[in-house]
Amino acid sequence: MATRGAEPTGGEIDRTTLKGGVQHEGFLRYRRLYWAKMAGAISATLIVAYLLIDIKPRPNGGSWFGYTLGTAGVLLIVWLAFLGVRKRAMTPGRWSLKAWTSAHVYLGLSLIVIGTLHTGFQLGWNVHTLAWVLMMIVILSGLFGITAYTTLPGKLSTNRDETTEAQMLETLADINRQLFDAAQPLEAGSAAVVQRAIDENAFSGGIWRRLSSRQQIGGTAEALAEFRARSSAGDSPLDTLYDRLEALLSRKQAALARVRRHLRIKGLLQVWLYIHVPVTFALLAALSAHIISVFFYW
């Protein structure tokens, strides 16, 4: 589980080699997987205890074992939700942000065991199961975030190729200016085709289209296809103009694809938070309803 305050950078996610051969240890490998081992030991102990404890009926949320797990789970969820607050207090050593984030990730994963054993595998259409489902959504979205920060920063850097987002957008604007100037001698119909290409930008289509990896067909691709069909081996002024427009449209299509890849990767690095954070608050509300219903209506 992670919160908005837990956004790592690509270099923090794992052990990387810095200049001079010095290794930077990311929070996933903090102290040789200390918190991963702790979470694994806790989970294994609870599973064995669940199998060995002699309670009739089997351990569930209403048994002493279930209440113990439920209390531990609620306290752990509340603590995990405070990572964003914790980020504002930078401290070194054992209680560093890196250590806290490592504990956040691995203890958050242990909630799969704690929460599921607390239910006693008794799930149904009620507020208790709702809390469990929301908990699983928070954990799974956090896993997506960890995966994104493991794989995507390298792709983002490769796609940028030492250019900034502002420079990529300026390249598009420069190509649009050249297209506008080149299209001046065209008749109205052909000029309109070029104008549709000029009007196309990398931000069109909304967030979901921006996150999609599917090829987007827009004004630039349509204009390129038209002028590519018109171009020939001739050397008349019109042939030269068509060749220039084709070259400019090819450049714009490549620049658009590059910016869209950049935006898509950036979006994937952030979009999980729009699920993770709101569902965390929904989980806290569902837990409150779960606790109230157990103690006041059961």
PEKAPE-V674579 format. One record per residue. N is the residue number from 1. RES is the residue in one small letter. PHI is phi in radians with two decimals (none if undefined). NEAR is the number of other ideal C-beta (glycine too) atoms within 10 Angstrom. Layout:
N_RES_PHI_NEAR ; N_RES_PHI_NEAR
This chain:
1_m_none_26 ; 2_a_-2.59_27 ; 3_t_-2.14_23 ; 4_r_-0.95_14 ; 5_g_-1.30_16 ; 6_a_-1.78_26 ; 7_e_-1.13_16 ; 8_p_-1.54_22 ; 9_t_-1.78_10 ; 10_g_-1.01_18 ; 11_g_-1.27_13 ; 12_e_-1.48_18 ; 13_i_-1.26_20 ; 14_d_-2.70_15 ; 15_r_-1.40_12 ; 16_t_-2.20_13 ; 17_t_-1.63_9 ; 18_l_-1.66_9 ; 19_k_-1.03_5 ; 20_g_1.56_5 ; 21_g_1.48_6 ; 22_v_-1.36_8 ; 23_q_-1.68_10 ; 24_h_-1.75_12 ; 25_e_-1.64_15 ; 26_g_-1.32_21 ; 27_f_-1.21_23 ; 28_l_-1.19_21 ; 29_r_-1.84_16 ; 30_y_-0.92_21 ; 31_r_0.84_13 ; 32_r_0.97_8 ; 33_l_1.13_14 ; 34_y_-0.96_14 ; 35_w_-1.28_22 ; 36_a_-1.14_20 ; 37_k_-1.16_12 ; 38_m_-1.09_15 ; 39_a_-1.13_23 ; 40_g_-1.13_15 ; 41_a_-1.14_11 ; 42_i_-1.07_17 ; 43_s_-1.10_19 ; 44_a_-1.11_12 ; 45_t_-1.09_11 ; 46_l_-1.19_20 ; 47_i_-1.12_13 ; 48_v_-1.10_10 ; 49_a_-1.09_14 ; 50_y_-1.06_20 ; 51_l_-1.30_10 ; 52_l_-1.70_7 ; 53_i_-1.14_12 ; 54_d_-1.67_6 ; 55_i_-2.16_13 ; 56_k_-2.00_6 ; 57_p_-1.19_9 ; 58_r_-0.91_15 ; 59_p_-0.91_22 ; 60_n_-2.52_16 ; 61_g_-1.06_19 ; 62_g_-1.60_14 ; 63_s_-1.58_17 ; 64_w_-1.09_10 ; 65_f_-1.16_20 ; 66_g_-1.12_20 ; 67_y_-1.10_13 ; 68_t_-1.11_15 ; 69_l_-1.12_25 ; 70_g_-1.09_23 ; 71_t_-1.10_12 ; 72_a_-1.09_17 ; 73_g_-1.12_22 ; 74_v_-1.11_19 ; 75_l_-1.07_10 ; 76_l_-1.17_18 ; 77_i_-1.09_22 ; 78_v_-1.09_11 ; 79_w_-1.09_15 ; 80_l_-1.08_22 ; 81_a_-1.19_18 ; 82_f_-1.60_13 ; 83_l_-1.09_21 ; 84_g_-1.06_15 ; 85_v_-1.22_10 ; 86_r_-1.06_18 ; 87_k_-1.07_16 ; 88_r_-1.36_8 ; 89_a_-2.02_9 ; 90_m_-1.43_8 ; 91_t_-2.33_11 ; 92_p_-1.55_9 ; 93_g_1.30_7 ; 94_r_-1.03_8 ; 95_w_-1.82_12 ; 96_s_-1.18_14 ; 97_l_-1.08_21 ; 98_k_-1.08_18 ; 99_a_-1.12_18 ; 100_w_-1.11_22 ; 101_t_-1.18_24 ; 102_s_-1.06_24 ; 103_a_-1.10_21 ; 104_h_-1.00_25 ; 105_v_-1.16_25 ; 106_y_-1.35_23 ; 107_l_-1.21_21 ; 108_g_-1.07_23 ; 109_l_-1.14_19 ; 110_s_-1.15_23 ; 111_l_-1.11_23 ; 112_i_-1.02_16 ; 113_v_-1.29_20 ; 114_i_-1.05_22 ; 115_g_-1.17_21 ; 116_t_-1.22_19 ; 117_l_-1.16_23 ; 118_h_-1.07_28 ; 119_t_-1.23_18 ; 120_g_1.09_19 ; 121_f_1.07_10 ; 122_q_-1.82_15 ; 123_l_-1.97_12 ; 124_g_-2.82_7 ; 125_w_-1.56_7 ; 126_n_-2.65_11 ; 127_v_-1.17_16 ; 128_h_-1.18_21 ; 129_t_-1.19_15 ; 130_l_-1.01_17 ; 131_a_-1.08_27 ; 132_w_-1.13_22 ; 133_v_-1.11_13 ; 134_l_-1.10_19 ; 135_m_-1.06_24 ; 136_m_-1.15_16 ; 137_i_-1.12_16 ; 138_v_-1.05_28 ; 139_i_-1.13_22 ; 140_l_-1.14_16 ; 141_s_-1.16_21 ; 142_g_-1.12_24 ; 143_l_-1.09_17 ; 144_f_-1.07_15 ; 145_g_-1.07_25 ; 146_i_-1.09_18 ; 147_t_-1.08_13 ; 148_a_-1.07_18 ; 149_y_-1.33_24 ; 150_t_-1.45_15 ; 151_t_-1.85_13 ; 152_l_-1.48_18 ; 153_p_-0.99_18 ; 154_g_-1.12_11 ; 155_k_-1.14_15 ; 156_l_-1.10_16 ; 157_s_-1.14_12 ; 158_t_-1.12_10 ; 159_n_-1.16_17 ; 160_r_-1.20_16 ; 161_d_0.88_8 ; 162_e_1.15_6 ; 163_t_-2.02_13 ; 164_t_-1.62_10 ; 165_e_-1.07_13 ; 166_a_-1.09_8 ; 167_q_-1.18_10 ; 168_m_-1.12_20 ; 169_l_-1.20_16 ; 170_e_-1.16_12 ; 171_t_-1.07_17 ; 172_l_-1.07_19 ; 173_a_-1.11_11 ; 174_d_-1.15_13 ; 175_i_-1.12_22 ; 176_n_-1.07_19 ; 177_r_-1.11_11 ; 178_q_-1.18_16 ; 179_l_-1.10_21 ; 180_f_-1.07_13 ; 181_d_-1.16_10 ; 182_a_-1.17_17 ; 183_a_-1.44_21 ; 184_q_-1.03_9 ; 185_p_-1.33_11 ; 186_l_-1.28_18 ; 187_e_-1.27_7 ; 188_a_-1.00_6 ; 189_g_-1.10_7 ; 190_s_-1.20_18 ; 191_a_-1.11_13 ; 192_a_-1.13_13 ; 193_v_-1.10_19 ; 194_v_-1.15_24 ; 195_q_-1.10_16 ; 196_r_-1.10_13 ; 197_a_-1.18_26 ; 198_i_-1.11_19 ; 199_d_-1.25_12 ; 200_e_-1.25_21 ; 201_n_-2.29_17 ; 202_a_-1.26_22 ; 203_f_-1.68_12 ; 204_s_-1.29_14 ; 205_g_1.79_15 ; 206_g_1.46_9 ; 207_i_-1.14_12 ; 208_w_-1.24_9 ; 209_r_-1.17_13 ; 210_r_-1.16_18 ; 211_l_-1.41_15 ; 212_s_-1.29_14 ; 213_s_-1.63_9 ; 214_r_-1.22_6 ; 215_q_-1.13_8 ; 216_q_-1.74_17 ; 217_i_-1.73_9 ; 218_g_-2.36_17 ; 219_g_-1.05_20 ; 220_t_-1.17_28 ; 221_a_-1.11_17 ; 222_e_-1.15_15 ; 223_a_-1.15_27 ; 224_l_-1.08_21 ; 225_a_-1.07_14 ; 226_e_-1.18_18 ; 227_f_-1.32_24 ; 228_r_-1.16_14 ; 229_a_-1.21_10 ; 230_r_-1.42_15 ; 231_s_-1.15_17 ; 232_s_-2.54_11 ; 233_a_-1.50_6 ; 234_g_-1.22_11 ; 235_d_-2.10_8 ; 236_s_-1.26_9 ; 237_p_-0.97_9 ; 238_l_-1.21_12 ; 239_d_-1.08_14 ; 240_t_-1.09_12 ; 241_l_-1.12_19 ; 242_y_-1.08_22 ; 243_d_-1.11_18 ; 244_r_-1.15_16 ; 245_l_-1.12_26 ; 246_e_-1.08_19 ; 247_a_-1.13_15 ; 248_l_-1.15_23 ; 249_l_-1.17_26 ; 250_s_-1.12_15 ; 251_r_-1.13_18 ; 252_k_-1.17_25 ; 253_q_-1.07_18 ; 254_a_-1.15_13 ; 255_a_-1.16_20 ; 256_l_-1.06_22 ; 257_a_-1.07_15 ; 258_r_-1.18_18 ; 259_v_-1.13_19 ; 260_r_-1.15_22 ; 261_r_-1.09_17 ; 262_h_-1.06_20 ; 263_l_-1.17_17 ; 264_r_-1.12_20 ; 265_i_-1.14_21 ; 266_k_-1.06_15 ; 267_g_-1.12_15 ; 268_l_-1.16_21 ; 269_l_-1.27_18 ; 270_q_-2.05_12 ; 271_v_-1.11_18 ; 272_w_-1.08_20 ; 273_l_-1.16_17 ; 274_y_-1.29_12 ; 275_i_-1.76_16 ; 276_h_-1.07_23 ; 277_v_-1.24_19 ; 278_p_-1.06_12 ; 279_v_-1.20_20 ; 280_t_-1.07_23 ; 281_f_-1.18_13 ; 282_a_-1.11_15 ; 283_l_-1.10_24 ; 284_l_-1.08_16 ; 285_a_-1.17_13 ; 286_a_-1.14_20 ; 287_l_-1.12_22 ; 288_s_-1.07_13 ; 289_a_-1.12_13 ; 290_h_-1.07_21 ; 291_i_-1.16_16 ; 292_i_-1.08_11 ; 293_s_-1.15_13 ; 294_v_-1.22_15 ; 295_f_-1.49_8 ; 296_f_-1.96_7 ; 297_y_-2.13_6 ; 298_w_-1.79_7
